[in-house]
């Protein structure tokens, strides 16, 4: 490309034709030879006559100028003019390697980066350069291809929830060394990481290097902690700068279960500082519902920190069988328990009847032997609902008859009469120590201190179920801690006292760790590798580079120490991990993380993302030349009197000027049509499922994922091969391209305009189908006064909807592809409404179905949240859990089958009803 006067030309040699324009002007202005004069006597008769009209003997100057401009526009247009050319980029003609840091640090500005990359692909494609991509966060050997081949794949690049590390940097440097010469455009996230300098050296040895990096500062959050009765949150920024305030939002579930912002607080970076800390003072009930903290305006995994059990202080009720005398707190049965739990749990004291209404997470009974029938009943109901009862033995339990003959419902095992003590009838001889914990024990991996000694305990009665209930034992095999499950809850018994009378366990740090493993308390700080030794944590949700959580699917579990020590990557993705009742968040930023800005050598050019896109104007110039030539035709006809009679030169010039000043009719269409044309081509090239965009990003993303899952299922199971689903804006998009619209109802979505309702009614009358999903079948029935139900009535009021009825058992939807009688989604309500059957619909004798009409129902209404059941992530794994175990998978399968039946019904109508009526039709025709 050649740049002249700030405008680039792809074929600059054609501009030489402009030199011929003055010659053309002279040729057109040349006067023809004068005619030979011959005297004719009859001319005398014409003398004295006056001609009211005259014709010029040469072309008017303004018409010549018009023609010259038309020719000049053609010449310049064919030369390929381009606005905003990049002269530096045009000098390269070899292979081009586009490098992405690809980490969470660039997620907030990912759209700007993608636009800048697309502009570079356009320039490279025009220059005929091959292009390859290299993602530093997930490196793969680069493959050089035509620039246009990468343009369609550009939306597939997404930031990772981790940064490149030294190992990945070394891998990239090795890949670069195996390639021939190439130029590099490096799109940096603005953060430094190990090995980056070595990679830069490898790229510089292969060719020219340019860095593209935004000037915006990278901001992140450290994990939240609990200190001095408040949630402490620390924000980081990569580079020091002027004073700046950020808003930190606490997100979670409101009492109705909806995601919302529960609290917010401002944090101010002082001038020149890179850290700031703020505190949120929240009640325990509100704090327990927080799931994450985000920085307002930032969309990255680093600006998000997930909350886990460390933030949720459990409520523990403490009940003792006897109280210590005043001044003898060390002899209190609850003293050591209080010391172990007070830093990390909210403690409640009182009788069982007093603490149960508070619904604590855990109840601890220290040497409580006998419970009243009322207390046993109430405590049992609380355990069945998921409570954890922890009991400690003691002299009262040892002397009582509790759980001797029959197993007490509030005990995990039967007990033998009396206890086992040193020097008694069943003397041990020497105090015993704890045996290493078994793999199936929640305490597995904990180190047992040498000074932990057991001198007395209550003995468990041998029983066939005893072995599976022992979770800690002594070196001689005697059970020391037993546990059993009861409905959704658990009962745990320490066969020793909670004091130092019978053992030294309450005096050791092992005692605190054992309580934490039982989920009695949560550590206020992140656990270290030794505390997690021997545990395996299963991922429940994983986070992408934008900070969006998705279902972990079938990702394998990770060892506990790796959860703390292993660097983030594809095998250790940030998210929420579970081990039994405990939840641990693996965040992108740890408590020790600091952000370091990337610095580059002085000889490396650094540019911003705001690269003005090149704009070819050849089409505009060629269109202008056509308009000028048309104007020339009109002016020539006007001058010759063949248009509106003869007009003088000035009138023709004025008319021509008015014609040229009118805006080109095709200009606006050329501006607006490409997007509409692309939408129409995408919607009509293949069968496409569509959903109505509600304005709620979370709901719209779930609708997109749900229809993607349904489209994939249709592709694999039927002959229908849908393309990727699209979101529809009812105000601007054409609806006729889509056979079905999925419309999720949210309480806050705006009501469409009257023009949109006109399009919707036309869509319904022309055979389209709308699936209304209120997504609230778990809390409301159709027509109930739920927020979504009220919104549905408001949205559907202007629509031309026929009478509805609950989906009958013989409706064609029950058999278009699969035979179905239930239509679940994430919820299992069977209340689905369709167009009511005609009043004269009768069942023909011998036929299993009624003679229903042949039209497709225009609407299907339900609340089972089908999109959530269909939704899959980019790996094809389900996004939203449905039910539990095999029952849940069966429910998801039925949801897919309902979706297939629905699409088949839309595409084929009631053809199956016609098939079963063939005998009756033949009989009526007399054949």
C-alpha positions, -999 to +999 in steps of 0.1 A: +000+000+000+012+035-009+002+064+014-003+098-002-016+127+019-028+105+047-048+082+023-036+048+013-039+033-022-038-004-030-032+003-067-015+036-068-003+034-104-038+040-116-036+076-103-013+083-133-045+084-154-054+117-136-027+134-157-049+128-187-078+149-173-065+183-186-061+168-220-096+155-219-108+190-208-091+206-238-106+180-262-141+186-249-137+223-251-123+223-286-144+242-312-152+223-344-140+239-378-161+268-390-186+258-418-179+269-455-201+299-463-224+296-493-247+325-503-283+314-507-308+340-521-337+326-501-320+337-468-333+372-475-367+360-466-355+352-431-340+386-424-356+404-394-369+372-378-359+367-342-352+332-327-365+331-291-344+301-283-307+296-289-284+266-286-248+270-275-222+262-299-201+245-272-206+224-240-211+246-209-182+247-185-201+233-156-212+202-176-176+197-186-165+199-150-192+174-141-179+149-166-143+155-155-152+149-119-170+116-128-139+104-147-117+114-118-139+096-093-136+064-114-098+066-116-093+073-079-119+046-069-101+020-090-068+029-073-082+014-040-082+044-016-082+035+021-087+059+050-067+055+082-039+034+067-011+022+089+021+029+071+042+009+096+022-022+092+022-019+054+059-023+052+058-059+064+051-087+039+062-119+057+045-142+082+028-125+111+025-140+146-002-125+168+006-133+205-020-130+233-012-131+270-047-145+272-050-141+310-076-127+332-056-094+333-070-085+299-106-097+304-120-063+312-107-049+279-111-081+259-136-065+234-113-036+227-084-060+222-105-082+198-114-051+177-077-041+175-068-077+164-095-077+138-081-044+123-047-060+121-061-091+104-077-068+078-044-051+071-025-085+070-051-099+046-048-070+022-010-073+023-013-111+016+005-120+048-001-154+065-010-152+102-007-175+132-020-171+168-002-180+200-020-179+234+006-176+262-019-189+288-026-221+268+002-224+242-001-246+212+023-248+182+014-219+159+000-227+124+003-199+098-028-195+076-045-168+056-057-139+076-093-143+065-093-179+080-086-165+114-112-138+113-141-162+118-122-180+147-115-148+165-147-149+187-135-183+200-105-168+218-114-161+255-092-152+284-081-179+308-085-176+346-048-179+351-016-162+340+012-176+319+039-191+341+076-199+337+069-234+323+045-220+296+069-192+288+097-217+282+074-237+260+066-207+239+102-197+235+110-232+223+082-230+198+095-197+185+129-211+180+116-238+157+099-214+133+114-194+104+115-157+103+083-139+112+071-105+127+053-104+160+024-084+173+021-090+211-012-081+227-002-078+264-025-078+294-002-053+312+011-077+338+046-092+342+052-129+348+082-152+349+099-160+316+084-131+296+118-116+289+131-149+274+100-151+252+106-115+239+142-123+231+130-153+210+105-132+191+131-104+185+155-129+170+128-140+145+118-105+133+102-072+143+081-070+174+053-046+183+035-044+216-001-035+219-011-027+255-037-005+271-028+022+295-055+012+320-043-002+353-051-038+362-071-042+395-077-073+415-090-086+449-074-107+475-095-133+493-119-119+519-112-126+555-130-122+588-113-101+615-125-079+644-161-088+637-160-075+600-153-089+566-119-075+555-113-071+517-080-059+501-079-045+466-047-044+445-036-025+414-006-032+393+010+003+390+009+031+415-010+062+404-032+090+416-058+086+442-086+064+430-118+049+445-132+015+436-165+000+448-165-035+461-198-054+458-208-084+479-231-107+458-252-136+470-287-149+473-315-128+488-341-145+510-361-155+479-331-172+464-324-147+437-289-135+429-285-099+441-260-074+455-262-078+493-238-050+503-211-027+489-183-006+502-158+019+488-121+014+489-097+043+481-062+038+467-040+065+481-018+084+457+013+062+449-001+032+467-010-002+452-031-017+480-061-006+499-083-025+525-119-019+534-142-036+559-179-047+557-197-051+590-225-076+582-248-097+604-240-134+604-272-143+585-263-119+557-227-129+557-236-165+553-254-158+520-225-141+503-210-161+474-186-137+459-170-102+459-165-081+427-150-048+418-177-027+401-169-020+365-143-048+363-150-080+344-122-104+352-115-134+374-088-114+392-113-087+402-135-115+417-129-134+449-152-163+458-164-168+494-163-202+511-166-216+546-138-193+559-163-164+556-193-182+570-190-185+608-210-214+619-235-211+648-226-237+675-248-244+705-229-256+736-247-276+763-230-292+793-242-319+817-228-300+846-215-264+852-182-256+868-180-239+901-171-202+901-134-196+896-128-231+882-133-224+845-105-248+836-127-276+850-157-266+829-168-293+804-170-266+777-139-246+784-116-262+759-144-264+733-150-227+737-113-219+733-112-240+701-143-226+685-145-189+697-122-175+670-141-191+641-177-197+652-206-179+669-213-197+702-248-201+717-254-211+753-287-224+768-310-254+771-319-275+741-354-260+740-338-225+739-312-231+712-333-252+687-355-223+676-323-205+665-315-234+642-278-236+648-255-255+625-240-277+652-251-287+687-224-300+711-234-320+742-206-323+767-212-352+792-250-350+788-264-384+795-301-384+796-325-364+774-362-360+779-386-375+754-395-340+742-359-331+738-351-363+720-380-357+695-371-321+688-334-329+686-341-358+662-362-336+639-334-310+638-308-337+629-330-351+602-331-317+586-293-316+583-281-308+618-248-320+632-249-333+668-214-338+685-214-355+718-185-359+743-184-387+769-177-381+806-184-395+840-222-390+837-223-409+804-201-436+817-223-441+848-256-440+830-275-468+812-277-448+779-274-469+748-265-500+767-289-527+755-305-509+725-288-482+705-300-448+716-314-427+687-291-399+699-260-421+699-240-434+670-232-468+687-241-489+717-219-485+748-206-509+773-213-505+810-187-483+829-156-470+813-120-480+806-095-464+829-059-469+839-056-489+872-092-501+871-107-535+866-098-532+829-065-515+833-046-506+802-013-506+819-001-475+800-019-445+784-027-451+747-022-429+717-042-424+686-037-447+656-031-431+621-065-422+606-079-444+580-085-432+544-123-432+548-120-410+579-127-373+577-095-369+597-073-387+572-040-369+566-039-350+600-006-354+618-010-369+653+013-352+679+033-375+701+020-359+733-016-369+727-024-396+752-057-412+762-061-424+798-099-431+800-128-435+777-162-451+773-162-483+754-182-491+723-202-524+723-191-547+695-217-547+667-218-556+630-220-519+621-193-507+645-164-510+621-180-487+594-189-461+621-154-457+636-136-426+623-108-425+649-093-453+670-065-460+694-034-479+686-049-511+701-080-507+678-104-494+704-129-469+689-122-433+700-146-413+677-177-429+661-202-414+637-235-424+620-258-407+595-294-400+603-315-387+574-297-356+562-278-351+595-251-368+615-243-378+651-207-379+663-195-392+696-161-386+712-156-414+736-135-391+758-143-360+778-140-325+763-116-317+792-081-328+800-094-353+826-094-383+803-069-373+776-045-346+764-063-343+731-082-310+741-049-294+749-035-300+714-039-283+680-052-316+667-084-311+686-092-279+667-083-295+633-106-325+641-135-301+649-129-283+616-128-315+596-162-323+611-174-289+598-181-278+634-161-246+627-145-229+597-110-216+597-108-179+596-077-181+574-069-202+543-057-237+553-021-247+545-010-279+527-004-298+559-040-292+571-053-306+538-030-336+536-049-368+528-081-350+515-095-350+480-116-320+468-141-322+441-148-292+419-184-280+420-180-247+400-151-233+380-145-197+369-134-184+335-113-154+328-143-131+329-151-142+364-182-162+354-189-194+373-201-225+355-208-261+365-176-281+368-192-311+351-170-342+353-138-326+362-117-349+384-110-342+421-077-327+432-055-336+463-059-311+491-023-299+491-024-292+454-055-270+460-033-247+480+002-251+464-004-260+427-004-230+403-037-222+385-040-238+351-062-262+331-056-289+357-062-265+387-090-241+377-102-214+401-136-221+415-154-238+444-142-272+456-160-295+481-150-322+505-180-336+523-198-307+540-168-283+536-164-258+508-131-242+498-126-214+472-096-215+450-093-179+438-071-164+411-055-140+436-041-154+469-033-135+501+004-133+491-002-122+454+012-089+442+006-074+408+037-062+388+032-041+357+049-053+324+078-032+313+094-033+278+128-023+264+131+012+249+136-002+214+102-020+213+073+002+199+043+002+222+008+010+209-026+012+224-057-008+215-074+022+200-063+015+164-086+034+140-100+008+116-090+011+079-120+022+058-119+015+021-137+042+002-135+028-034-172+019-033-182+054-023-161+070-051-174+046-078-210+052-066-203+089-068-191+086-103-223+068-113-244+095-097-224+122-116-228+104-149-266+101-143-266+138-135-248+144-168-275+125-187-302+145-170-284+178-177-278+169-214-315+160-219-325+192-203-302+213-224-314+196-256-351+202-247-359+165-245-367+165-207-390+194-199-386+215-229-357+238-236-341+254-206-313+278-204-279+270-190-284+287-156-317+268-150-300+235-159-271+243-136-294+250-107-313+218-112-281+198-114-268+215-082-300+205-064-297+170-077-262+167-064-270+181-030-297+155-024-284+127-001-278+095-021-308+072-016-285+043-012-262+059+014-283+052+044-291+017+032-254+010+027-249+022+063-276+001+079-281-028+057-249-049+063-258-057+098-294-065+089-283-085+059-258-105+080-285-113+106-309-124+078-282-146+061-273-162+094-309-169+103-319-183+069-288-202+058-297-230+082-324-237+107-318-216+138-334-216+172-339-182+188-346-167+222-360-134+233-334-112+249-346-100+283-319-075+292-308-097+321-273-110+311-274-141+332-308-151+319-298-144+283-266-164+286-285-193+301-310-191+272-281-192+247-265-221+265-298-240+267-307-237+231-271-247+222-276-279+242-309-286+225-294-278+191-266-303+197-291-329+209-312-324+178-281-328+156-270-361+171-305-377+175-326-364+145-322-353+109-325-317+121-292-299+120-296-265+136-270-237+135-259-219+166-289-202+184-293-164+183-308-138+206-336-117+191-344-081+199-381-078+195-378-041+186-353-043+157-350-079+145-371-097+120-390-127+135-401-145+104-368-164+100-373-185+131-397-214+136-397-210+174-389-184+200-379-193+235-391-165+258-379-166+294-400-144+317-382-122+342-400-098+366-380-068+354-379-071+316-394-042+297-427-045+279-423-045+241-435-015+221-467-016+201-447-021+169-430-051+184-464-066+194-475-061+158-446-081+146-453-108+173-489-111+163-479-114+126-454-141+136-480-161+156-505-159+128-480-170+102-472-203+120-445-193+145-445-207+180-435-190+213-424-210+243-431-189+273-411-201+304-418-184+337-390-206+353-409-207+386-426-241+387-407-249+419-426-221+438-457-213+418-483-229+395-495-215+362-516-184+369-504-181+405-495-147+418-458-150+415-437-121+401-429-140+369-466-151+365-478-115+368-452-104+343-463-131+319-499-119+320-487-084+314-465-094+284-491-117+268-521-093+271-516-076+237-509-109+219-534-127+197-534-159+217-562-185+213-579-202+242-555-225+262-558-257+281-534-280+300-515-302+276-539-332+270-525-367+271-533-373+235-518-341+222-494-346+193-466-331+215-466-363+234-455-384+204-439-363+176-406-381+182-407-396+217-436-410+236-439-387+266-463-379+294-441-357+315-424-325+304-398-315+330-370-290+329-350-280+359-384-283+377-408-311+373-443-296+371-465-312+345-487-281+341-479-271+305-505-251+285-512-252+248-539-242+224-572-257+234-587-284+211-617-275+190-651-282+207-660-308+181-628-328+186-640-364+191-622-397+193-629-420+164-638-455+173-608-477+172-583-448+171-562-440+202-563-402+196-589-375+191-595-358+157-576-327+166-570-297+143-539-298+120-524-264+131-494-260+153-502-245+187-489-208+186-479-208+222-466-232+248-466-219+284-449-235+314-425-227+342-402-257+343-371-237+333-363-258+303-332-238+292-315-245+325-320-283+320-308-281+283-278-257+290-243-269+283-210-251+286-184-248+258-171-283+267-205-298+262-210-305+299-243-296+317-241-262+333-269-264+358-275-293+382-308-310+378-321-332+406-298-357+423-280-388+410-298-411+385-331-394+390-317-361+381-301-374+349-334-391+340-351-357+345-326-340+322-331-367+296-368-361+296-363-324+293-342-330+261-369-353+248-396-327+254-374-301+235-370-325+205-408-332+205-414-295+205-391-287+176-405-316+156-440-303+163-430-269+150-414-282+119-439-310+109-472-300+125-497-327+134-486-352+107-486-381+132-522-374+140-530-377+103-511-410+101-532-427+128-564-414+111-555-429+077-580-458+081-608-435+089-599-412+059-599-441+035-632-453+048-648-419+043-634-418+007-650-452+000-617-468-009 
